[in-house]
């Protein structure tokens, strides 16, 4: 980064933490692109290219986020994902589209 913007550094660190929570190597359902498409683009409002570039930036100078805050972030994100899944299933049912689990 060519300028010193602390809030930008915090944003980059939060993207990296978000990705660490949901990324699983060798699991295509939890790859970087799916993580970004499922929630990352909505939470952070960034493109996939920006998401990938944020993952490469060194944020060792930014203080760590407390573990209780990360746990709460994961709980809220999981709740949003469950709500979205339930909403999609309801819309599909009303539209008469079969779902395969």
C-alpha positions, -999 to +999 in steps of 0.1 A: +000+000+000+013+034-010-004+053+018-008+049+056-045+044+063-051+025+095-087+018+087-077+002+054-053-020+073-080-030+097-103-038+068-076-060+051-070-078+084-107-084+088-109-099+053-080-122+062-097-133+094-130-139+076-112-160+050-094-180+077-127-188+093-143-204+062-115-215+039-105-251+037-077-263+015-086-291-009-123-285-003-139-269-034-170-259-015-150-238+009-125-223-016-116-186-017-140-178-045-170-194-028-162-177+005-161-144-013-193-151-033-213-164-004-206-135+020-174-116+014-187-095-015-218-085+006-200-078+039-170-060+025-183-047-008-152-056-028-145-075-060-129-109-061-096-095-073-095-071-044-104-100-020-075-120-033-051-091-031-061-084+005-052-120+014-016-114+003-010-082+022+011-084+053-008-071+083+016-081+111+017-045+123-020-044+130-029-056+165-048-089+167-085-090+172-096-106+205-107-142+202-142-134+216-147-109+188-138-135+162-161-160+178-189-135+178-182-126+141-183-163+132-216-168+151-233-138+134-220-148+099-232-184+104-266-171+115-268-149+083-259-179+062-285-201+078-311-174+073-301-170+037-303-208+031-338-209+047-349-180+027-337-196-006-354-228+003-387-210+010-385-191-023-378-223-042-407-240-025-431-212-034-418-212-070-423-250-073-386-257-078-373-290-064-341-289-043-316-317-041-297-319-008 
